[in-house]
Amino acid sequence: MMDFLKNLFGMGPAVDYAALVKGGAQIVDVRSEGEYRSGHIKGSVNYPLDRLPQLAAKLNKDQPVITCCASGMRSGSAKSWLTANGFVEVHNGGGWTSLQSKLN
């Protein structure tokens, strides 16, 4: 159970997010549009969590996906939804500011 929770919230083994992005990973910011406008990771897309089911078709299921939000909670939910809907490799990047620092 603990491993499941750690993986759900991005606390599993260390992930090299910069390498994933260099390899073509898609960054999906699941915060609201207003939150996204106030600051976001360059190159990310804004698919608010409540609209993710309608917008996910725009993503490539064969490329890694990194989800992010304000703290890691919504991005954890997004990771679960994407994984349950056929996305092969999904990582919870947690809070967008923390993820941004891992990409530099």
C-alpha positions in Angstrom: 0.0 0.0 0.0 2.8 2.4 0.9 4.5 1.8 -2.5 1.3 2.5 -4.3 0.9 5.9 -2.4 4.5 6.8 -3.0 4.2 6.2 -6.7 0.9 7.9 -6.9 2.3 11.1 -5.4 5.7 11.0 -7.2 7.7 9.9 -4.2 9.0 6.7 -5.8 12.5 6.2 -7.2 14.3 9.4 -8.4 13.3 10.4 -11.9 15.5 12.4 -14.2 12.9 14.9 -15.4 15.3 16.9 -17.5 16.3 13.8 -19.5 12.7 12.9 -20.0 11.9 16.3 -21.4 15.0 16.2 -23.6 13.7 12.9 -24.9 10.3 14.3 -25.8 8.2 14.1 -22.6 5.1 16.1 -22.5 4.5 18.4 -19.5 0.9 18.7 -18.5 0.0 21.3 -16.0 -3.4 20.4 -14.5 -4.0 23.7 -12.5 -6.8 26.1 -13.4 -6.3 28.5 -16.4 -5.9 31.4 -14.0 -3.2 29.6 -12.0 -1.4 28.6 -15.2 -1.5 32.2 -16.5 0.2 33.4 -13.2 3.3 31.3 -14.1 4.1 28.0 -15.7 6.9 25.8 -17.2 7.8 26.9 -20.7 6.6 24.3 -23.2 4.0 22.9 -20.8 0.3 22.6 -21.8 -2.5 23.6 -19.5 -5.1 20.9 -19.2 -7.1 21.6 -16.0 -7.8 18.5 -14.1 -11.6 18.8 -14.5 -11.1 19.0 -18.3 -8.4 16.4 -18.6 -10.7 13.7 -20.0 -11.7 15.9 -22.9 -8.2 17.2 -23.6 -6.1 14.1 -23.1 -6.7 13.0 -26.7 -4.3 15.8 -27.8 -1.4 14.0 -26.0 0.7 11.3 -27.5 0.1 8.1 -25.5 3.5 6.7 -26.7 5.5 9.6 -25.3 6.2 10.1 -21.5 3.9 12.5 -19.7 4.9 14.5 -16.7 2.0 16.0 -14.7 2.3 19.0 -12.4 0.1 21.3 -10.4 0.6 23.5 -7.4 1.5 20.9 -4.8 1.3 17.5 -6.3 -2.2 16.4 -5.3 -4.0 17.2 -8.6 -1.1 16.0 -10.6 -1.2 12.7 -8.7 -4.9 12.4 -9.7 -4.0 13.2 -13.3 -1.3 10.6 -13.3 -3.8 8.0 -12.1 -6.4 8.9 -14.7 -3.9 9.0 -17.6 -2.4 5.6 -16.6 -5.9 4.1 -16.3 -6.7 5.4 -19.8 -3.8 3.8 -21.7 -0.9 6.2 -21.3 2.3 4.1 -21.1 4.7 6.2 -19.0 3.3 8.9 -16.7 5.2 10.7 -13.9 3.9 12.9 -11.2 6.2 15.9 -11.3 4.5 17.5 -8.2 4.4 21.2 -7.8 5.3 23.1 -11.0 7.9 25.3 -9.3 9.7 22.3 -7.9 9.6 20.5 -11.2 10.9 23.6 -13.0 14.0 23.6 -10.8 14.6 20.0 -11.7 14.5 20.8 -15.4 17.4 23.4 -15.3 
